[in-house]
Amino acid sequence: MKRITAIVLCTLLLALAGGCARQNANQPQMTPLPTERNLSAYPNWVNLPSLQNDRWANPIPDVVERVSPAVVGLSVLTTRPQDDQLVEGIGTGFFVSADGYVLTNNHVAGNAQAIQVVFADGTKQTGQCVWSDAALDLAVVKVEGGPYPFVTMGDSGTLRVGDDVVAVGTPLTLQFQHTVTSGIVSALRRTLSVPSDNYVAFMEELIQIDASINPGNSGGPLCDMNGSVVGINTLKVTEAEGIGFAIPIEIAAPIVQRIVTEGSYEAPYIGLYVMDAEIARYYGQQVQSGLYVINVDANGPAAALGLKEGDCISAINGQPVDTALALRRMIYSCRAGDTIEIRWKSADSQEHSARVTLTTKPAAA
């Protein structure tokens, strides 16, 4: 259908930015995805102080100096499906807590047989993946010991197109660990579909940047000029220069908070993918507000309510929602088994309201 095809066309050119040791950067790579933007719900995360909000007083070296101690290289061994051989991939991660939790991408660490964490000073330590989600392309690795320097969580909602950003990562090999690139925010709130072996996942609200992102940069921090992390670098367009994407930090924030405080996280699941009204209008849909439904898992909670492609969600628990990021933050702040209320308008303009119980997210969703 036209509205889906317009999105899917982008995926033919996409390549995830990690695992360079066993991938061809010119081919699509798939070793892989609260209403107010307010992170006050995540106290005591700030370890590396933010800079003052004055871009001319805060040159890139100051940003790098504050963030780099919390950034690590990841050497990951995985089993190659075709011959069961162990192969090494390279990625990046960054500490989000003093007690050793590292945030990275699922396609870096999600299927790891072994993980070696390489610190800024070159020392190495074993890590273990304690949580991962292929659809979100996020993973958390635990490193024993500490305390470790960890990053300041920023707010991607403050970004504007044209803002300066800095990426820190490990492109190509560990020899290039802590490589720094800089650029600007090229676009906001991109929705892309990323195919895998068994399903297609939609990655929503992505930050598009022109800072150079190469294989091995995956999982590294995208920083604003205050030295705060606003995104997790995850993929690039291989047949163009300067088109990379980062996952907004707000998607990871409630997940990381639960893992840091409780030691584990079980993702709740509603089973739908959406785009906001502005993007929907760009693709020719007559949507004035709310979230336009572009795909529904036939086996998920949303389908059980009768939600269908083309419907428009207006509120969750009585709170208006107008971005996919707001919806994700609401869902990931809940637990599997919680009940929420959804209001939506169907394609025939009928208003609906119903309560639904969130389930545990399936492995392939």
N, C-alpha and C positions, 0 to 999 in steps of 0.2 A: 504494500500500500504506500502511497506517495509520502505520507508523513513519516513513515518508518524508514523508507528508502533514503530520504534526505539525510537521516542520521547515519545510517549504516554505511553510506558511501565513504564517510570519514574513516571507518575502521579498516578499510583495505590498505591504508597507508600507515597505520599505527604500529609502533613497536615499543614494548616495555623496555625501560632503560637499564635493566640489570642483567647480570649473568653473562658478561661478555666472553668469558673464557670458552664458552661452548656454543655461541650463537653468531649468526651472520647479521650484522646490523642493517643490511639492505633488505631483509625479509621481515614480514610480520612476526613478532616474537611473543609467545604466550606462555612463558613459564611463570604466568599468570598468562574492588572494588571493595527545645526551649524557645520560643518565638523571638525573644530579643537576643541580640548577639552580646552576651554578657557571660564572661568566664569567671565571675566571682564565686560561682558554685564549686570551683576547683581551687581551694585555698592551698597555700604552702607549696605551690609548685615552682615558684620563682626562686631560682638559685643564682642564675647569672643575671645581674641587674640590667634593665633596659636602658638604652641611651635616651637622652633628651630628644624631643620630637622637633628637631631642626636639622633638615637634611644637609645643610651646608656645614654644620658643626659636627656632623656624624659621618665622616668618610667611611668608605668600605673597609679599610683596615681596622677601624674600631669595631665594626660589626663582626668581622672575622675573628678578631682577638677575643671577643666575648663568647662567640658560639663554638669555635673550633675545639676547645677542650672537651665539649660534650659530644662531639661527632666521632664515630668509630667506623672503621672499615670492617666488612664482613666477608670472610672466606667460607663458602658454603659447599659442602659435598652433598650431591643428590644422585639418585639412581636413574640412569638413562633408560627409559622404558623399552627401547628396541633391543637392547642387549644386556640389560641389568648391570651395566658397568657404572662405577662411581665416577662422576665428573665434577670438576670444581667450577663454581660460579663466584663472581665478585659483586658485592653490593655495598650499601651504606646504611647506617642507622644512627640514631642519636638518643642519648639518655634523657628520659622524662622523669626520673626520680633518682634520689641519691642512693637508694638501695639496689640499683642495678637493672632497672627495666629499660629496655631499648626499643624504640618504635622504628619499624621499617616496613617494607612491602611484603605481601604474601608471596609474590613471585621471586623474591630474594630468599626468604627463610621458611616459607610455609611447608615445603616438602623436604626439609633438610634432614639428612642422615647424621651430619655433624656440622657444627658451626664454630669457627674460630674468630674471636673478636679482637681486632687490632686497634690499639689505642693511639692517640695522637703522638705519644713518645715512642711508638714502635713496639711496645710490649704487647704480648698476646695472652688471651685467656679463653677458655672454653665457654660457650654459651649454649642455651637450650631454648628452643621455640616453645612458649607456653600458651600461645593463642594465635590463631590466624583465620582469615576470612578471604576466600578467593574473590568473591563478588566485590567486596570493598577494596581488595588488594592491599590489605593491612595485616601486619603481624607484630607480635611482641616477643622479644628475646630476653631471657633472664640471665644475668651475669652475677655470679656470687661475689661477695666481698663488698667493698665500698668504704666510706661514702664516695660517690662519683659526682663530678660536676654535671648539672643537667640544665636543660634549656628553659627559657622563658616562653610560655605559651602566649601567642599573640591572638589577634582577632582578624580573620580574613575579611570580615564585613566592613572593615575600615579601608580596605584597598580600593583604589580608583585606577581605571585604565590609564597607563602612563606612569604610575608610581615605580620607583626604583626598587629592585629586589636583588637578593644575593643567594646563590646556591652553593652549597659545600658538599662534595662527594668524592667518590673513588672511581673515576672513569677508567675503563679498560683493564687495568691491573693494579695490584696493591702498590706498585712503584709510584703511581700517581695519586696516592691517598691524600686527602685534604686539598684536593684541587678546588679552587674558588672561581666561579664565573658569576657575572652580573648582567643585568639587563633591566627590562621594564615589564610591567603587567600589560600584556597585549590585548587580553579580553578576559571577561569574567563570566561565570555561570555557564560554562560549556557542558553539554550533555553528549556523551559518546557511547557507542555500544562496542564492547570488547568481546570477541568470540573466544570460546575455549573448546575443549574436546567435546563436551556434552551439553553445553548451553551457551547462551549469549547474555552477558551481564551489562547493565547500563551503569556507567559511571557518571554521576551527576554533579553539577555545581563546580566543575573543575576550573582551576585558575590557569589560563593560558599565558605563557611567558616566552620571551625571546632569549633568555639566558641559555647558554649552550648546555644541553643535557645529553650525555652519552651513556652507552652501556656501562653499568657500574655505578652511575649516579642514583639509581633507584633506591628509595628509602631515605635519601638524604634530606636535610632541612632546606626549605625555602624561607628566607628571612626578610623582614621589612627593614627599613633603615633605623629602627629603634633597637635592632638586634633581637627581635622576637620572632619565633617561628610561626609562620602563617600557613604553611603547607608542607606536604610530603611529596617530593619529586617522584613521578611514577612512570611517565611514558613520553614519547616524542613521535613526530612524524618523520619517517626515514627518508622520504623523497622530497624534502624541503629543508631549508635552513631556518633555524630560529623559531621552530614551533614545538614547544614542549608543554607539558601539563603537570600540575600538582594537585593533590587532594587537599581540600581545605582542612586545617587543623581541627576545626570544630567537629568534623565527623569522627575523628579519633578521640577527642577529649573525653566524652562520657565513658567510652570503652576503657581508655587508659586509667581513668580515675577508679573504675570498679576493679580493674586488675591490680592496681597499686594498693588499694585499701583492703581488698578481699582475696587477692591472689588468683582470681579466675574471673571469667566473663562468659555468660551464655547469651548469645545474641537473640533478642526478640525478633519476631518476623510477622509482617503484615501481608507481604506477597504482591506488591505492585510497584511500578516504576512510573515516574511522573516528570513533567516539565512545567515550568512556570508559564503564566499567561503571555508574557512578552515573547518568549521563545516559541510558544505555540502559535501565536499570531504570525511570527516570521515564517512558519511552515504552513500557513494558510488556514489555520483553525480560528474560528470565531469565538475567542475566549476573552472575557473582560477582566476576570480576576480568578484567584484560586490556582489550583494545580490540575493540569490536564493529564489524564491517565493515558499512557502510551503502551502499557503492557500489564497484564494481570496473570499471576501464576494460578492456573486452573485448580491447583490443589491447596492454595493458601487461604488464610482467613478472609482476605478482601473478596475473593471470588465467592466465598460462602455467603457473603452479604448481597451478592448480585452486582458488585462493581464490575464495570466493563471498560474496555478501551473506548475512549471518547467521552467518558464521564469526567466531571470536574469537581474535585474536592475543595470545599470552602473552609472547613474548620475541623480541628481535633480537640476534643474535650472542651468545646465552646470557644477555643482560641482560633482566630483566623490564621490560615497558613497561605503564604504566597510564594514560597521558594521551596525547592526540593531539600535544601539544606535545613530549613526550619523543620520540615517533616522528619528528616533523618534524626535530628537532634531530639525531637520529641519521642520518637520510637526508641532510640538507643538509650534514652534516660529511663525507660521502663524496663521491666523484667518479663521474661516469658511467663505466661500465666496471668499477667495484668490485663484488665479490661479497659478499653478506651471507647469513646464515642466519636463517630465519624459523621459529618454532614457533607452531602454531595448533591450535585445536580446531574441527572442522567442526560444522555444525548437528546432525549425528547423533551428536555426542559422541566422534567418533574423533580421536585425537591424530595430528598430522602434523608433520614437520620436513623442510625442504628448503633448498637453497641457490639463490639467484637473482642474476643479474647486473643491476645497475641500468643503465637506458638513459638517453639524453639526453631531457630533458623536451620533449614536443611543444609546438609553438607554441600549440595550442588546448587545452592541458590545465591 
